[in-house]
Amino acid sequence: CASGSIKVVRELLQRKANVNARDLQQQTPVHAALTSNVFELLPILSAYNARFDLADQTLNTPIHLAAKLNQGKAIKFMVQRGAITRTKNIDNRLPIKIAVLEKNKDAKKNIRLAEKKHYYRKIISSKSNPYRDYKIHFYDWLQERSDRLLRRFHQVENSSTHRITPTDFKQIINEEGFTQITLDDLNDLIIRHETNPNEIDYQTFLSGKLFI
């Protein structure tokens, strides 16, 4: 991630690289992505179940680092995916304090907005994902694999309705390797999304508009 190469990161993750691995300073790929200043790396890491709340050896979380680097967009994204704004680093500083000291207006604005809007409130499912809102994680995963999923769904769709059955949908999701959602939680998303739970408008479902 430090190189900022999206292609390299994707290839490593597809080969089962540990998305939450730590270096000698205990920094994770999320820390490295922020240092590279390539925002597009964050959704990719998120799709592979990255943790956004892990601190390095100086207790700096990704939010501390984003505050120092004035990466407001990244702050909003990460808080919605489990990052915490109210933890202190080894210097006893909150991320908002770092943003103020560095005169980073964008970071300061987004930290305050995240706390005001309660972006940190997650729909937790202890079975699907105890650390993150499982719906947002599922959404990020769908976006990362959207082209491949569209092709597979198209192969099994009803040619007249352009919809697929829940059975086909679940099977393809499972075959494509998304294991961080239980069958009950997936059924719940389908019921919330579809007026007729016996068929799925997969193109709209992939957009995430009706469950995010």
RODO-2510 file (C-alpha; in nm, 4 decimals, decimal comma):
residues 212
     n   res          X          Y          Z
     1     c     0,0000     0,0000     0,0000
     2     a     0,2886     0,2366     0,0649
     3     s     0,3585     0,2469    -0,3083
     4     g     0,0039     0,3597    -0,3781
     5     s    -0,0316     0,1013    -0,6542
     6     i    -0,3927    -0,0099    -0,6795
     7     k    -0,3008    -0,2952    -0,9124
     8     v    -0,0377    -0,4348    -0,6770
     9     v    -0,2664    -0,4119    -0,3739
    10     r    -0,5491    -0,5904    -0,5552
    11     e    -0,3186    -0,8686    -0,6692
    12     l    -0,1817    -0,9214    -0,3189
    13     l    -0,5264    -0,9320    -0,1628
    14     q    -0,6555    -1,1680    -0,4294
    15     r    -0,3674    -1,3972    -0,3338
    16     k    -0,4889    -1,3986     0,0276
    17     a    -0,2460    -1,1433     0,1705
    18     n    -0,3351    -1,0440     0,5272
    19     v    -0,5285    -0,7189     0,4968
    20     n    -0,4552    -0,6375     0,8626
    21     a    -0,0868    -0,7351     0,8674
    22     r     0,1480    -0,5159     1,0706
    23     d     0,4971    -0,3883     0,9982
    24     l     0,7776    -0,3245     1,2479
    25     q     0,6055    -0,0057     1,3645
    26     q     0,2795    -0,2007     1,4028
    27     q     0,1219    -0,0056     1,1194
    28     t    -0,1359    -0,1748     0,8997
    29     p    -0,2049    -0,1485     0,5255
    30     v    -0,4636     0,1171     0,6106
    31     h    -0,1915     0,3347     0,7658
    32     a     0,0215     0,2784     0,4548
    33     a    -0,2651     0,3660     0,2208
    34     l    -0,3150     0,6970     0,3989
    35     t     0,0564     0,7741     0,3796
    36     s     0,0491     0,7090     0,0047
    37     n    -0,2418     0,9565    -0,0237
    38     v    -0,4338     0,7314    -0,2648
    39     f    -0,7913     0,7338    -0,1372
    40     e    -0,8992     0,4642    -0,3832
    41     l    -0,7007     0,2089    -0,1838
    42     l    -0,9346     0,2397     0,1137
    43     p    -1,2470     0,0890    -0,0513
    44     i    -1,0349    -0,1993    -0,1798
    45     l    -0,8955    -0,2694     0,1661
    46     s    -1,2433    -0,2371     0,3121
    47     a    -1,3809    -0,4935     0,0675
    48     y    -1,1295    -0,7423     0,2056
    49     n    -1,2369    -0,6699     0,5643
    50     a    -0,9673    -0,4266     0,6731
    51     r    -0,9878    -0,2946     1,0284
    52     f    -0,9903     0,0861     1,0527
    53     d    -0,9505     0,1034     1,4306
    54     l    -0,6084    -0,0580     1,4786
    55     a    -0,3352     0,1536     1,6406
    56     d     0,0387     0,1413     1,5733
    57     q     0,3149     0,1297     1,8362
    58     t     0,2637     0,4983     1,9182
    59     l    -0,1119     0,4383     1,9514
    60     n    -0,1856     0,6337     1,6364
    61     t    -0,4936     0,4944     1,4653
    62     p    -0,5635     0,5608     1,0966
    63     i    -0,7811     0,8524     1,2105
    64     h    -0,4839     1,0116     1,3900
    65     l    -0,2794     0,9759     1,0722
    66     a    -0,5549     1,1127     0,8486
    67     a    -0,5927     1,4082     1,0850
    68     k    -0,2203     1,4816     1,0556
    69     l    -0,2332     1,4516     0,6750
    70     n    -0,5556     1,6548     0,6419
    71     q    -0,7454     1,3750     0,4683
    72     g    -1,1039     1,4669     0,5469
    73     k    -1,2647     1,2384     0,2902
    74     a    -1,0729     0,9428     0,4288
    75     i    -1,1825     1,0292     0,7823
    76     k    -1,5513     1,0195     0,6889
    77     f    -1,5043     0,6934     0,4991
    78     m    -1,3176     0,5209     0,7816
    79     v    -1,5482     0,6305     1,0631
    80     q    -1,8408     0,4805     0,8727
    81     r    -1,6422     0,1558     0,8695
    82     g    -1,5453     0,1206     1,2310
    83     a    -1,2758     0,3827     1,2932
    84     i    -1,2912     0,5692     1,6233
    85     t    -1,2323     0,9424     1,6701
    86     r    -1,2213     0,9473     2,0497
    87     t    -0,9049     0,7509     2,1260
    88     k    -0,5766     0,9125     2,2340
    89     n    -0,2300     0,8344     2,1072
    90     i     0,0889     0,7963     2,3111
    91     d     0,1132     1,1776     2,3346
    92     n    -0,2355     1,1841     2,4887
    93     r    -0,3810     1,3540     2,1819
    94     l    -0,7133     1,2943     2,0154
    95     p    -0,7291     1,3134     1,6344
    96     i    -0,9200     1,6425     1,6568
    97     k    -0,6330     1,7908     1,8624
    98     i    -0,3835     1,6869     1,5950
    99     a    -0,5985     1,8441     1,3236
   100     v    -0,6178     2,1692     1,5209
   101     l    -0,2429     2,1791     1,5918
   102     e    -0,1629     2,1115     1,2256
   103     k    -0,4233     2,3677     1,1153
   104     n    -0,5839     2,1027     0,8962
   105     k    -0,9289     2,2452     0,8343
   106     d    -1,0628     1,9613     0,6201
   107     a    -0,9670     1,6987     0,8760
   108     k    -1,1074     1,9032     1,1630
   109     k    -1,4351     1,9604     0,9794
   110     n    -1,4832     1,5933     0,8979
   111     i    -1,3981     1,4711     1,2475
   112     r    -1,6522     1,7085     1,3973
   113     l    -1,9080     1,6174     1,1321
   114     a    -1,8544     1,2461     1,1925
   115     e    -1,9124     1,2914     1,5642
   116     k    -2,2136     1,5168     1,5135
   117     k    -2,3777     1,2862     1,2602
   118     h    -2,2873     0,9746     1,4607
   119     y    -2,1227     0,8049     1,1632
   120     y    -1,9656     0,5654     1,4113
   121     r    -2,3007     0,4062     1,4914
   122     k    -2,2791     0,0685     1,3267
   123     i    -2,5346    -0,2012     1,2606
   124     i    -2,3400    -0,4753     1,4285
   125     s    -2,4057    -0,8404     1,3733
   126     s    -2,1917    -1,0422     1,6108
   127     k    -2,2187    -1,3393     1,3768
   128     s    -2,1482    -1,1615     1,0472
   129     n    -1,8936    -0,9037     1,1620
   130     p    -1,8327    -0,7960     1,5239
   131     y    -1,6183    -0,4947     1,4283
   132     r    -1,8025    -0,3239     1,1439
   133     d    -2,1442    -0,2516     0,9991
   134     y    -2,1844    -0,5702     0,7974
   135     k    -2,4055    -0,3974     0,5404
   136     i    -2,1374    -0,1428     0,4530
   137     h    -1,8750    -0,4169     0,4383
   138     f    -2,0980    -0,6162     0,2039
   139     y    -2,1519    -0,3044    -0,0081
   140     d    -1,7766    -0,2438    -0,0413
   141     w    -1,7259    -0,6069    -0,1384
   142     l    -2,0017    -0,5860    -0,4013
   143     q    -1,8428    -0,2742    -0,5522
   144     e    -1,4968    -0,4305    -0,5657
   145     r    -1,6316    -0,7309    -0,7572
   146     s    -1,9179    -0,5647    -0,9437
   147     d    -1,8034    -0,6471    -1,2985
   148     r    -1,7537    -1,0152    -1,2253
   149     l    -2,0773    -1,0407    -1,0269
   150     l    -2,2769    -0,8723    -1,3023
   151     r    -2,1504    -1,1261    -1,5531
   152     r    -2,2378    -1,4178    -1,3296
   153     f    -2,5818    -1,2857    -1,2391
   154     h    -2,6586    -1,2163    -1,6036
   155     q    -2,5893    -1,5803    -1,6863
   156     v    -2,8654    -1,7023    -1,4544
   157     e    -3,1188    -1,4208    -1,4855
   158     n    -3,4757    -1,4609    -1,6049
   159     s    -3,4560    -1,3219    -1,9585
   160     s    -3,7996    -1,1613    -1,9369
   161     t    -3,7718    -0,9972    -1,5938
   162     h    -3,3914    -0,9579    -1,5755
   163     r    -3,4050    -1,0824    -1,2182
   164     i    -3,2556    -1,3808    -1,0410
   165     t    -3,3731    -1,6146    -0,7677
   166     p    -3,2518    -1,5755    -0,4092
   167     t    -3,1053    -1,9253    -0,4336
   168     d    -2,8877    -1,8312    -0,7317
   169     f    -2,7952    -1,5035    -0,5657
   170     k    -2,6796    -1,6684    -0,2423
   171     q    -2,4930    -1,9405    -0,4263
   172     i    -2,2969    -1,6950    -0,6380
   173     i    -2,2137    -1,4751    -0,3375
   174     n    -2,0853    -1,7827    -0,1567
   175     e    -1,8883    -1,9096    -0,4563
   176     e    -1,7259    -1,5694    -0,5011
   177     g    -1,5921    -1,5949    -0,1498
   178     f    -1,7835    -1,3501     0,0667
   179     t    -1,8057    -1,5321     0,3974
   180     q    -1,8501    -1,2401     0,6402
   181     i    -2,2292    -1,2514     0,6356
   182     t    -2,4564    -1,5143     0,7813
   183     l    -2,7457    -1,6630     0,5898
   184     d    -2,9883    -1,4929     0,8289
   185     d    -2,8339    -1,1499     0,7725
   186     l    -2,8290    -1,2023     0,3968
   187     n    -3,1939    -1,3084     0,4013
   188     d    -3,2732    -0,9947     0,6005
   189     l    -3,1066    -0,7737     0,3381
   190     i    -3,3003    -0,9456     0,0593
   191     i    -3,6312    -0,8998     0,2417
   192     r    -3,5545    -0,5310     0,3028
   193     h    -3,4483    -0,4800    -0,0567
   194     e    -3,7160    -0,6647    -0,2526
   195     t    -4,0930    -0,6237    -0,2617
   196     n    -4,1018    -0,9798    -0,3911
   197     p    -3,8407    -1,1813    -0,1991
   198     n    -3,8684    -1,4633    -0,4531
   199     e    -3,6780    -1,2633    -0,7140
   200     i    -3,3954    -1,0131    -0,6927
   201     d    -3,3295    -0,7058    -0,9048
   202     y    -2,9581    -0,7723    -0,8902
   203     q    -2,8488    -0,4574    -1,0737
   204     t    -3,0192    -0,2350    -0,8179
   205     f    -2,9022    -0,4579    -0,5345
   206     l    -2,5408    -0,4187    -0,6446
   207     s    -2,5772    -0,0403    -0,6242
   208     g    -2,6510    -0,0711    -0,2523
   209     k    -2,9055     0,2108    -0,2735
   210     l    -3,1795     0,0240    -0,0908
   211     f    -2,9840    -0,1164     0,2026
   212     i    -2,7104     0,1408     0,2719
***
